[in-house]
Structures are given as structure tokens and as C-alpha cells.
Amino acid sequence: MNQDQPRLAFLGIGLMGLPMCRRLLAAGYPLTVWNRSPGKTDELAEAGAVVAVTPAEAAAAADIVMLSLADTAAVEEVVFDSRGVAECGEGEGKLLVDFSSIEPGATRRFAATLAARNGMSWIDAPVSGGVTGAEAGTLAIMAGGEEADIERLRPVAACLSQRLTHMGPVGSGQVAKVCNQMIVSCNVLVLAEVMALARRAGIDAGRLPEALKGGFADSIPLQLVGPMMAQDRFEPVRWHVRTLLKDLDTAVGLSRSEGSPVPLTGLAAQLMRAHGAKGNLEADPATLIRLYLE
């Protein structure tokens, strides 16, 4: 372990957090972890991580505090609860990096509140690339924050991502992630239509990803989700319908506040909500093909 490496804390050991923490430990970073369900930290503890009892305890032991949480409400609770990050003591010189995908406006409010309360700086750094990217260290990170803070994060981000792009001030990363999720969600929904139509028309839908590879219709979702849809293979769950629905709702809310129409995204949110209402919120988005086959 390099003594010059910053001490890290990671809060939220879920589908993304677990492989990201594995990579941080493999890179030799001193790591403290916390999760609402403590059992999810067992593997990391065996690999050398220190397990904290509260977010405040984890933050107190770290120079850079990283979050990977479900939504805006979860981030607010973990940071500002009575045992949250903001209660870690003196935060001057510490950096909070939020890998979660949450509302841009809330991000700006949280950053200002945290800075006023204990002096800690905030970077919103949502990621794209899914569990596969987290495992391989090839995530794309869209970051908002001060230039000096972004540069401080870059060496750590290098073992998690193929690229970190500074999008602008705090909140800018979340706006970029909203744009990303609009494209991804609409893509996955049209893939469900395509795969269902191909199957009903009598062709081998499983050959479409290979046939379209390298053309204008190609995409990472096509190559990852297309075969799953073609084969009705929905395990393992690599991401959740509820995540896409949450991000689509954020996009619709942002469009209203900015006065910028998003008709396709609005329709995508309705279709995603209808699918989730059938008991699919925790399912992989590959299950969206059921909308068109049932």
C-alpha cells in the first residue's frame, strides 16, 4: 500500500458498489466501507476493507468519501441523517464523490448544505457502463465540481473508469447522466419492440445483434440485452427496471423545469412504469420484451 494514497470510504455496496470496491482494494487503496445491510460488506472485509458502523464513522476515516446509492432520498439520508456523512466532524479538505444518479437540483442543494455545515467539497460523478463496466474498470464518469477537486479525483477514478469527463460545476454530471439515461432507456424499449417483432415474424432474433454489429443500429445495449431478449433469459440481473424508471422521471422533471420538451422520453417513462407495475421493478430491463409478447 502506498502511504501517499488517499484514504477512501465507500458507502453503498450494491450491484455497482461491490465491483467498484473490489477494484479499489486491488489497486491498494485503504478502504472503509458501509452499507445499510451489513452482510453485503463481508466479502470486502475479508479482502482487507474496514467496515464502519455508520456513514459518519466511515467519512471520519477517509479523505475521499464515495457514494453509490439508489436515489435522491437515499443520498440525502446517508449524508444528512443524524449519523450521516455531514456529522463526521471537520470536513475541510475532504471530498465527497457521489456516483449515484440523482436529481441535478437536489445535488446542488446538497453540495451547498454540506459545504456550509462542515466544509466538505462535493463532486457529482454518475457513471455509465453497468455492472460489466464496473467489473472491468471501464466505466464512463460524467463529473460536476471544481476543477481542482476533479483533478484530485482522477487518479482514483483511473482504476474504475476508461474516462472521466468534467462537465462543469456541481450538478453538471447529473444533467449529463440524465441525457445518457434518456438514450439508454429509449434504446432498450425499442430493442424490446424489435426483438418481439422479429420473433413474431419468424426469424431468429438471436442473430440480430451479430447481423447489426458495426452498423448504425449497433449499440452496447443491443449486444448485451438483445441476446437475453431473444432467448427469454433474464438472469443474472445486471441492472433494474426501477433504476431506468427513476432516471426517466428525473429527465421528465428536468425537462419541465427547463422548458425543453421530451416527448419520446415521456412515453418511455409511461411504458417503463406500466412494466414495473406488473412486478418487474427489480427485474432486468431485458424483461421489457414481455410488454410486446404477452
C-alpha positions, 0 to 999 in steps of 0.5 A: 500500500502506498502511504501517499494514497488517499484514504477512501470510504465507500458507502453503498455496496450494491450491484455497482458498489461491490465491483467498484470496491473490489477494484479499489482494494486491488489497486491498494487503496485503504478502504472503509466501507458501509452499507445499510445491510451489513452482510453485503460488506463481508466479502470486502472485509475479508479482502482487507476493507474496514467496515464502519458502523455508520456513514459518519464513522466511515467519512471520519476515516477517509479523505475521499468519501464515495457514494453509490446509492439508489436515489435522491432520498437515499443520498440525502439520508446517508449524508444528512441523517443524524449519523450521516456523512455531514456529522463526521466532524471537520470536513475541510479538505475532504471530498465527497464523490457521489456516483449515484444518479440523482436529481441535478437540483437536489445535488446542488442543494446538497453540495451547498448544505454540506459545504456550509455545515462542515466544509466538505467539497462535493463532486457529482460523478454518475457513471455509465457502463453497468455492472460489466463496466464496473467489473472491468474498470471501464466505466464512463464518469460524467463529473460536476465540481471544481476543477481542482477537486476533479483533478484530485479525483482522477487518479482514483477514478483511473482504476474504475473508469476508461474516462472521466469527463468534467462537465462543469460545476456541481450538478453538471454530471447529473444533467449529463447522466440524465441525457445518457439515461434518456438514450439508454432507456429509449434504446432498450424499449425499442430493442424490446419492440424489435426483438418481439417483432422479429420473433413474431415474424419468424426469424431468429432474433438471436442473430440480430445483434451479430447481423447489426454489429458495426452498423448504425443500429449497433449499440452496447445495449443491443449486444448485451440485452438483445441476446437475453431478449431473444432467448427469454433469459433474464438472469443474472440481473445486471441492472433494474427496471426501477433504476431506468424508471427513476432516471426517466422521471428525473429527465421528465422533471428536468425537462419541465423545469427547463422548458425543453420538451421530451416527448419520446422520453415521456412515453418511455417513462409511461411504458417503463412504469406500466412494466414495473407495475406488473412486478418487474421493478427489480427485474432486468430491463431485458424483461421489457420484451414481455410488454410486446409478447404477452 
